[in-house]
Amino acid sequence: MAFIDYYKVLGVDKSATQEDIRKAYRKLAKRFHPDINKEDANAKERFQEINEANEVLGDPQKRKKYDEYGEHWQHADEFEAQQRRHSKNFGGFGGFGDFSGNEGNASGFSDFFEELFGDAIRQRRAGKGKDINATLSITLQEASTEHKQTFNLNGENIRITVPAGIADGQKIKIKGRGAMGTTRGDLYITFHIEPDNRFTRQGNDIHTAITVDLYTMLLGGTVLVPTLTGDAKVKIKPGTQPDSKLRLRGKGMPEYKNPATRGDLIITLKVSLPSLNGKQKELLKEIINNQATA
């Protein structure tokens, strides 16, 4: 197999930082993505080459082996293991090159090495691709309904259906969307639900707080309460106390994979005190005094 200069593929120097490599990869992956270059027959091949270069140079350990072993970087583990075994069994003969009788070989690897490890290398390459883990952030509103979501992962646009009721930290598996191999690995997505300035979630119940004016709390009335599906009218009974709680059944989060069942919306009532003028203050004092003497 011909040697591929991955640094050249990404257009960076060997002294490039990991951040330089990441930026170069993203730029090229976007430029040569097959979905954008449908008319270019070579775009897919170029895109795969870019992904391969990033797979090596984007991983500090793989990059170190690639830099040390050049075109045979994938054989580094086997080579080093053989060196250790050879050193133990043939300590007086020096390194692996002495034992192989091929120390001057330009490739750095003898026929013996290729014969011994070729099958193992091919078997390793023939396995299932690695699984990939990713995190996806969505809003609480988005988590409350089943919807389509598209995101980019390593230059590949992935479209998934997000089930209603997904919870913060919950993980789902997308089969066959991981790294390439004889068969592709799987993609595991962990969901992060962004904080909401109106609601907090406890299980499938949603909690919120609203501020109601004093007169409505004293005399009763109707107020608008925000829910996940829009505002709802709620009746306040006369004489309702501050920090009282109301429950709207079925206005919470849907149950995961059973969206017909929903939690409740629990409302805490806060009181807004009015500003009184002089006459209003006198009337209020009179009312308080009358209650005290009644």
ZAMARGU-4260 file (C-alpha; in steps of 0.2 Angstrom, whole numbers, plus 5000, padded with zeros to 4 digits):
<rodrens>
0) 5000/5000/5000 | 5007/5017/4995 | 5012/5029/5009 | 5000/5043/5012 | 5006/5059/5019
5) 4992/5064/5030 | 5000/5081/5034 | 4999/5085/5015 | 4981/5079/5014 | 4976/5091/5028
10) 4988/5105/5021 | 4997/5107/5038 | 5015/5106/5044 | 5021/5092/5055 | 5023/5106/5068
15) 5004/5109/5068 | 4995/5109/5084 | 4980/5098/5087 | 4969/5114/5086 | 4977/5118/5069
20) 4973/5100/5063 | 4955/5101/5069 | 4952/5118/5060 | 4960/5111/5044 | 4950/5096/5045
25) 4933/5105/5047 | 4937/5117/5033 | 4941/5103/5021 | 4927/5091/5026 | 4915/5105/5023
30) 4922/5109/5007 | 4923/5092/5000 | 4907/5084/5008 | 4899/5073/4995 | 4882/5081/4998
35) 4889/5098/4993 | 4899/5091/4978 | 4886/5079/4970 | 4893/5083/4953 | 4911/5080/4957
40) 4915/5061/4955 | 4931/5063/4965 | 4923/5072/4980 | 4918/5056/4990 | 4936/5049/4988
45) 4944/5065/4993 | 4932/5066/5008 | 4936/5049/5014 | 4955/5053/5012 | 4952/5069/5023
50) 4943/5058/5036 | 4957/5046/5036 | 4970/5059/5039 | 4960/5066/5053 | 4957/5049/5061
55) 4976/5048/5063 | 4982/5066/5066 | 4967/5070/5076 | 4972/5057/5089 | 4988/5062/5098
60) 4993/5044/5101 | 4990/5038/5083 | 4999/5054/5077 | 5014/5050/5088 | 5015/5032/5081
65) 5013/5039/5063 | 5027/5051/5065 | 5038/5038/5073 | 5035/5024/5061 | 5030/5033/5045
70) 5020/5023/5033 | 5020/5008/5045 | 5012/5017/5059 | 4997/5005/5060 | 5010/4991/5064
75) 5018/5000/5079 | 5009/4990/5092 | 5014/4973/5085 | 5032/4979/5081 | 5035/4985/5099
80) 5028/4969/5106 | 5039/4959/5095 | 5054/4970/5100 | 5050/4966/5119 | 5048/4947/5115
85) 5064/4947/5105 | 5074/4957/5118 | 5068/4944/5131 | 5072/4928/5121 | 5087/4934/5112
90) 5095/4947/5123 | 5112/4946/5117 | 5108/4950/5099 | 5103/4968/5101 | 5087/4974/5093
95) 5073/4967/5081 | 5083/4973/5066 | 5098/4962/5071 | 5087/4946/5073 | 5078/4949/5056
100) 5094/4951/5047 | 5086/4966/5038 | 5093/4981/5049 | 5096/4991/5033 | 5079/4988/5025
105) 5073/5005/5020 | 5055/5001/5026 | 5061/4996/5044 | 5051/4980/5043 | 5058/4963/5038
110) 5049/4949/5028 | 5048/4939/5044 | 5038/4953/5052 | 5026/4954/5038 | 5024/4935/5038
115) 5021/4935/5057 | 5009/4949/5059 | 5001/4951/5042 | 4986/4940/5046 | 4983/4948/5063
120) 4983/4966/5055 | 4971/4961/5042 | 4959/4953/5055 | 4960/4969/5065 | 4955/4979/5051
125) 4941/4968/5046 | 4932/4970/5062 | 4917/4981/5066 | 4921/5000/5067 | 4922/5009/5083
130) 4907/5016/5092 | 4906/5035/5093 | 4899/5045/5108 | 4892/5062/5105 | 4882/5075/5115
135) 4867/5084/5108 | 4859/5099/5117 | 4841/5103/5115 | 4828/5114/5124 | 4815/5108/5136
140) 4802/5113/5123 | 4810/5102/5110 | 4811/5088/5122 | 4793/5089/5125 | 4788/5084/5107
145) 4794/5071/5095 | 4804/5080/5081 | 4818/5078/5068 | 4835/5085/5072 | 4850/5087/5061
150) 4868/5089/5067 | 4885/5087/5060 | 4897/5074/5066 | 4915/5073/5059 | 4909/5081/5043
155) 4894/5070/5041 | 4876/5077/5043 | 4866/5065/5053 | 4847/5066/5054 | 4838/5058/5069
160) 4821/5058/5076 | 4821/5064/5094 | 4808/5055/5105 | 4796/5065/5115 | 4800/5065/5134
165) 4819/5063/5132 | 4827/5067/5148 | 4843/5076/5152 | 4858/5064/5152 | 4848/5050/5143
170) 4857/5041/5130 | 4850/5033/5114 | 4859/5022/5101 | 4859/5025/5082 | 4865/5008/5074
175) 4877/5009/5060 | 4882/5027/5062 | 4899/5025/5070 | 4916/5023/5063 | 4919/5013/5047
180) 4925/4995/5047 | 4919/4980/5038 | 4903/4985/5047 | 4900/5002/5054 | 4900/5004/5073
185) 4886/5012/5082 | 4883/5030/5087 | 4878/5034/5105 | 4870/5051/5108 | 4869/5058/5126
190) 4856/5072/5127 | 4858/5088/5137 | 4842/5098/5141 | 4846/5116/5142 | 4840/5126/5157
195) 4823/5134/5154 | 4820/5151/5162 | 4801/5147/5165 | 4800/5129/5170 | 4810/5116/5180
200) 4807/5097/5177 | 4805/5084/5190 | 4802/5067/5182 | 4788/5071/5170 | 4781/5085/5181
205) 4785/5103/5176 | 4786/5117/5189 | 4783/5135/5186 | 4780/5151/5197 | 4769/5166/5192
210) 4766/5182/5201 | 4748/5187/5204 | 4742/5204/5210 | 4735/5206/5228 | 4718/5210/5223
215) 4716/5194/5213 | 4723/5184/5227 | 4710/5192/5239 | 4695/5193/5228 | 4698/5179/5215
220) 4699/5180/5196 | 4707/5172/5181 | 4726/5173/5176 | 4736/5167/5161 | 4749/5153/5165
225) 4763/5148/5153 | 4763/5129/5148 | 4773/5119/5136 | 4759/5120/5123 | 4754/5139/5126
230) 4746/5150/5139 | 4731/5142/5149 | 4718/5151/5159 | 4718/5147/5177 | 4705/5152/5190
235) 4711/5159/5207 | 4699/5157/5222 | 4696/5172/5233 | 4707/5172/5248 | 4721/5162/5240
240) 4737/5162/5251 | 4754/5167/5244 | 4765/5152/5239 | 4749/5141/5236 | 4751/5128/5223
245) 4739/5124/5208 | 4741/5108/5198 | 4736/5107/5180 | 4734/5088/5176 | 4742/5082/5159
250) 4751/5099/5156 | 4768/5092/5160 | 4781/5082/5150 | 4775/5067/5140 | 4781/5050/5146
255) 4796/5043/5136 | 4790/5032/5122 | 4772/5034/5128 | 4768/5052/5124 | 4749/5049/5127
260) 4753/5050/5145 | 4759/5066/5152 | 4765/5073/5169 | 4757/5088/5177 | 4761/5107/5178
265) 4763/5113/5196 | 4761/5132/5198 | 4767/5141/5213 | 4758/5158/5216 | 4768/5173/5221
270) 4760/5189/5226 | 4764/5206/5219 | 4760/5220/5232 | 4753/5236/5225 | 4759/5254/5228
275) 4746/5264/5238 | 4743/5282/5239 | 4739/5291/5255 | 4720/5289/5254 | 4722/5270/5250
280) 4733/5268/5265 | 4720/5276/5276 | 4706/5265/5269 | 4717/5249/5272 | 4721/5254/5290
285) 4702/5257/5293 | 4699/5239/5286 | 4712/5231/5297 | 4706/5240/5312 | 4688/5235/5309
290) 4694/5217/5307 | 4704/5218/5323 | 4688/5224/5333 | 4676/5213/5324
</rodrens>
